[in-house]
Amino acid sequence: MPSFPHPGSVSICEINRDLITAESLSDDVAKDTYGKILGMVFSPVPFQPDQLARPPSPDQDDQQVATTASTKGLLQNLQGILNRSLTPLFHPNHVNLLPEVDLQGVSWHQHKHIIAFISGPNQVIVRDFEDSEGKEPCILANESQREVKVLEWRPNGGRQLSVACNGGICIWAASFPGSAASVRSGASSFLGTLSRGSGVRYTLVDFLRSHNGEQISALSWSPDGRYLASGSYESSSFTIWDVAQGLGTPIRRGLGGISMLKWSPTGDYFFSAKFDGTFYLWETNTWTSEPWSSTSGFVKGASWDPDGHMILLAFSKSSTLGSIHFASKPPSLDAHLLPVELPEIMSLTNSQTIEKIAWDASGERLAVSFKDGDELYRGLIAIYDVRRTPLISASLIGFIRGPGDNPKPLAFSFHDKFKQGPLLFVCWSSGFCCTYPLIFRSHVLP
């Protein structure tokens, strides 16, 4: 039987398919459950959830930004398919659909126990769980950082964080005593503002201005950390940035506004989705693409498997996931879309629609939130055991319940490189962000 957290309880962790609960959150409970296995405890991080309750703004920034030149390597390939007409197609209705998309408001650092999450319309909180002195989280705020929508740590880039906002992308970097982060040569003079908080300080080292001042609402780093893809619900094109040079190349396919961008873990493939229900698979050697369409609404959640051979999708009008399997090796775009049934979402929760998904980098755990449903299950996160042999199958382990009154998951994400098993971080509407270690035999248990 799946584990069910009774009302009034809070979830703590998983140990071998058993989701452990307690009466309240405390470090002592964490120490007695997973702490003695992992050797560390992840304390909850409080924030003010009412600051996130603002609707997205469709307002335009009137500033026009000139198209930048091409760079060598990848960007030269992109120029071959660059649409010369860069006038964006505005779709004001997409702003109403934006809250339906998993906007990645949470991001784990690739190699450290550091989490960043959106804590307000214009600010980001960074929490370092390796900070043994228990210092306060760091707050990242700047006058250029308005209407934050998504964020993502830069792979292989030290402590650099990209934050999508109105008019462009803020790039923050850690500044250590005696070693301050340097602002990119040629960047504007208003950069360099230090963050607030104790411990490691962060400096705004760059601001990548979006073409036509669009609100950036999608981000994805290439796995080597050199290139950053960005997109907007206001435009049908996305941009590939060479971040070191601050140069971006826009690419257009189709008409709808961008809902999501996801680079594959190997870098061979790239996924882009639009609000009109179309999505595209790209191979990044020559940057050619294949269009797809869905009868189940637009893609609102997407997650690659660890090997980059398949991608799992959630759609806006379905309680069934889809998995795209590549039939051969890159750069082939020959692929098949197959259903992944999660029957318990309807049979147990009585929900008709999946809301957000997150797939652990080991490929063994899947977290799913869902809209509405029976009151008993409302606001819970379903945890699935996943197998890929060779098709994806999922077995329900149980549900996670957050702390506080009527908690609902606002955003969640797995740590991609945590060696001791899947590590899920969830920001709850009740004002706490909690970490849930999912521990099972193939990782750290004897």
DRENKE-884859 format. One record per residue (C-alpha): x negated, z negated, y; residue in three letters. Coordinates in steps of 0.05 Angstrom, whole numbers, plus 5000, padded with zeros to 4 digits. Layout:
# DRENKE-884859
XZYala
...
//
This chain:
# DRENKE-884859
500050005000met
497550155070pro
495349565112ser
500449385165phe
498848915224pro
504948485236his
507448395308pro
503647845342gly
497247985304ser
491148385327val
486748835285ser
479348665277ile
476049145228cys
476449505162glu
472949245100ile
473749705039asn
480450005057arg
483249335080asp
484749295154leu
483348575174ile
487748235226thr
487647565263ala
492147175309glu
487947315370ser
481547665393leu
475347235390ser
467947325378asp
468346785324asp
473347185284val
468947805291ala
462847415268lys
466547155206asp
468947855187thr
464348435204tyr
459048055245gly
455547785183lys
455148485154ile
453048875216leu
449048325250gly
452548425317met
459248325350val
462848795398phe
466548375449ser
472848665482pro
471748985550val
477348825600pro
479749315653phe
485749425699gln
490349925663pro
495149975721asp
489750355759gln
490450915708leu
497951005717ala
497251555770arg
499652255753pro
494752825756pro
494153155825ser
495253905829pro
492453925900asp
487154445912gln
480354355945asp
480154905998asp
472654975994gln
470455625962gln
464155585921val
459656195914ala
458356475845thr
451456295821thr
446356765790ala
444956835717ser
439356455682thr
435156665624lys
436956565551gly
444156375538leu
446756545607leu
443957255602gln
448357365540asn
454257085577leu
453457585634gln
455258145586gly
462357875579ile
463157585648leu
469657785681asn
467558035750arg
474057825782ser
473357075791leu
479956945827thr
483256395786pro
490256425758leu
493855795779phe
499055495733his
502154905769pro
506354715709asn
500154565669his
499053935711val
505353665679asn
502553815610leu
495753505624leu
497652785603pro
499553065535glu
492353275521val
487052815492asp
482752815555leu
476952435524gln
477151835569gly
472151485523val
465051685502ser
459851345459trp
452451455475his
449551865418gln
443951395399his
445550725430lys
451150205428his
453450405498ile
460550605514ile
463250945577ala
470650985593phe
475151175651ile
477550535684ser
481150805745gly
482851455781pro
475951475814asn
471551025772gln
468150955704val
465750335667ile
459450325625val
458549755575arg
451949645538asp
453249235475phe
445749165464glu
445148765528asp
444048075498ser
444647725565glu
452047855569gly
451748195637lys
457848495669glu
459449235654pro
456849745704cys
461850095749ile
460450815769leu
463851035833ala
462151525888asn
465951895943glu
464852545905ser
467952255842gln
475452345852arg
481052425801glu
476752305740val
479652645678lys
474252665623val
467152435610leu
461652545559glu
454552295548trp
449152835549arg
446052935479pro
438452835478asn
438552695552gly
436851955555gly
442351585591arg
445852145628gln
453352175634leu
457652755657ser
464252585692val
469553115706ala
473153035771cys
476553405829asn
472053965852gly
466453895802gly
462453475754ile
458552845771cys
452052745731ile
449752015728trp
443051775701ala
440351085687ala
435250795735ser
430550275708phe
425949795747pro
419950205769gly
422950845743ser
428651105785ala
432651705763ala
430952325803ser
436052755839val
435653495820arg
431653905869ser
436354255917gly
442253795904ala
446153525963ser
443452946003ser
449452505990phe
447152415918leu
443151815895gly
448451285906thr
447250695860leu
452650415815ser
455449715821arg
454349175769gly
448648805736ser
443449055686gly
441449785684val
443350165747arg
445950875748tyr
444451405801thr
448652005816leu
443352545806val
447453175811asp
454353455829phe
456054125797leu
461354435842arg
466854795805ser
468555515824his
474155515875asn
474054755878gly
478154675815glu
479854005784gln
475553965721ile
479553725662ser
475353935601ala
468053815584leu
463553935525ser
455953905518trp
451954355472ser
448853935418pro
441854035446asp
444153775513gly
441854385553arg
448554695568tyr
455054385592leu
461854745585ala
467254575635ser
474454805646gly
480654675686ser
488154675674tyr
488455065740glu
484355655715ser
484056135656ser
476356155656ser
471255635634phe
464155555657thr
457655475619ile
452655085661trp
445055085655asp
444854365679val
437354325693ala
438054895744gln
445054725768gly
447455435752leu
454055615720gly
456956255690thr
464656325686pro
467756655625ile
475056865619arg
479357015559arg
486857035563gly
491456795619leu
493356055608gly
489855465639gly
484555115597ile
486954515557ser
480754355515met
473454555501leu
469454345440lys
462354545421trp
460854515347ser
455753995322pro
450854555303thr
451854945367gly
453555585329asp
460955575348tyr
465055405409phe
472555255413phe
476955365474ser
484455245479ala
489755415531lys
496455125551phe
500055765531asp
498755615458gly
492956095449thr
485955865428phe
479356205416tyr
473656145367leu
466956355396trp
460256475363glu
454756295412thr
449456795390asn
452757375427thr
458657005456trp
464057415422thr
470757105406ser
476957165363glu
483856985392pro
488856545355trp
495856335372ser
500355755350ser
507855695341thr
507154925343ser
505554875417gly
498754825450phe
492654475422val
492553755447lys
487053485403gly
481053785367ala
475153515327ser
469653865289trp
467253645220asp
459953385217pro
457354045190asp
460854495240gly
464254885184his
471454695203met
475354425261ile
481453975258leu
487054105308leu
493253725333ala
498954115365phe
503853905419ser
510154035377lys
508153825307ser
506653225263ser
502353665218thr
495053795234leu
491554455225gly
484554575199ser
480555215212ile
475555365157his
470055885168phe
469556345108ala
462156505117ser
456056295156lys
454956395231pro
455556835269pro
461657065228ser
468356895259leu
472257025194asp
476456395187ala
482956115159his
487955625189leu
490955145138leu
495854565146pro
493653845138val
499753425121glu
500352705144leu
507152545114pro
506951805132glu
507251975206ile
514452185196met
516551775135ser
513851105159leu
513651145235thr
519351645245asn
515152005297ser
515652755306gln
509252875343thr
501952685337ile
498952465403glu
491352395396lys
486252475339ile
479052265329ala
474852445268trp
468852035249asp
462252415246ala
461352245173ser
467952605160gly
470752005123glu
475451685173arg
480851975217leu
484551595272ala
491351855294val
496151615348ser
503351865352phe
508951895403lys
515251465401asp
517651305331gly
520650655305asp
519550045347glu
515849685291leu
510450225290tyr
510350425363arg
503450385395gly
499550335330leu
493750765308ile
493951045237ala
487251045199ile
486251555144tyr
481051635089asp
478952365091val
476252815036arg
473453515043arg
473053804973thr
473254344997pro
479754305035leu
481553715079ile
486053175049ser
487852515081ala
490051855050ser
493151315095leu
489250655095ile
493650295146gly
494750165220phe
490949845278ile
494649415328arg
491749265397gly
491948615436pro
496948395489gly
504148575503asp
506549245475asn
499649555471pro
499150305468lys
492650695458pro
490551055522leu
484151355493ala
479651265432phe
473351545403ser
468451455344phe
461051325352his
457751955324asp
451151645303lys
452850925282phe
448850845218lys
453150295187gln
459650675184gly
465150925230pro
465750535295leu
472250645333leu
473050455407phe
480150415435val
482550295506cys
489449965504trp
494849965557ser
494749205555ser
488049195592gly
482949125536phe
478049615505cys
476449405434cys
471449635382thr
473449675308tyr
468049745255pro
470750115194leu
466249865138ile
466550125067phe
462350175005arg
458850845018ser
455550555080his
453349825082val
457049435030leu
453549284963pro
//
